[in-house]
């Protein structure tokens, strides 16, 4: 009887350890790689400790900073887009499937940087070191990297980054 109890106790203990390990691994992986609404890895930005990923729902109250607000006709979707302008970024939000969804994030100045550590005023060389050379070049100075449905674009003038924008890639 004691032998059976001991074997059952060990099996239960191993099951508990396995469950805890699975939980810890899944929690760490969810926090380390930003994903879009389809669960795919995507480019993202952390602003005021809030992860902002184009294609995901926007929670304006989480940012904890006052913004100016305006609405503009949507270029990518039906209706109007909401534009929240903060001190360092401008976030454009569109209604997608009934939810306010991040459409684009535009850097206003050089006080913030991408998750990979690139900011306005860095060199083109820094961009290439962090993101590589698998970009699409447009207009001779726009370099766009794509990760699933999120595009990260850099405007480069005289080998210096002068603009950074994250955009949700749409079929429109």
SULUR-V525395 format. One record per pair of residues at least 6 apart in sequence whose C-alpha atoms are under 6 Angstrom apart, sorted by the first residue. I is the first residue (numbers start at 1). J is the second residue. D is the distance in whole Angstrom. If there is no record, write none. Layout:
((I/J/D) (I/J/D))
This chain:
((34/41/6) (34/42/6) (35/41/4) (35/42/5) (36/42/6) (36/55/6) (36/56/6) (37/55/6) (37/56/5) (42/147/5) (42/150/6) (44/52/6) (44/53/5) (45/51/6) (45/52/5) (45/114/6) (45/115/6) (46/52/6) (48/63/6) (54/102/5) (54/103/5) (54/168/5) (55/101/6) (55/102/5) (55/168/6) (56/101/5) (56/102/6) (57/100/6) (57/101/4) (58/100/6) (58/101/5) (58/102/6) (67/84/6) (67/85/5) (67/86/5) (68/84/6) (68/85/5) (69/83/6) (69/84/5) (70/82/6) (70/83/5) (71/81/6) (71/82/5) (71/83/6) (72/80/5) (72/81/5) (73/80/4) (74/80/5) (74/81/5) (76/172/6) (81/93/6) (81/94/5) (82/92/6) (82/93/5) (83/91/6) (83/92/5) (84/90/6) (84/91/5) (88/108/5) (88/109/6) (89/106/6) (89/107/5) (89/108/5) (90/105/6) (90/106/5) (91/104/6) (91/105/5) (92/103/6) (92/104/5) (93/100/6) (93/101/5) (93/102/5) (93/103/5) (94/100/6) (94/101/5) (95/101/6) (103/167/6) (103/168/5) (104/166/5) (104/167/4) (105/165/6) (105/166/5) (106/165/5) (107/164/6) (110/119/6) (110/120/5) (113/119/4) (120/161/5) (120/162/5) (120/163/6) (121/160/6) (121/161/5) (122/160/6) (122/161/6) (123/159/6) (123/160/4) (123/161/6) (124/159/5) (124/160/6) (135/143/6) (135/144/5) (135/145/5) (136/143/6) (136/144/5) (137/143/5) (141/155/6) (141/156/5) (142/154/6) (142/155/5) (143/153/5) (143/154/5) (144/152/6) (144/153/4) (145/151/6) (145/152/5) (149/168/6) (149/169/5) (150/167/6) (150/168/5) (150/169/6) (151/166/6) (151/167/5) (152/165/6) (152/166/5) (153/164/6) (153/165/5) (154/163/6) (154/164/5) (155/161/6) (155/162/6) (155/163/5) (156/162/6))
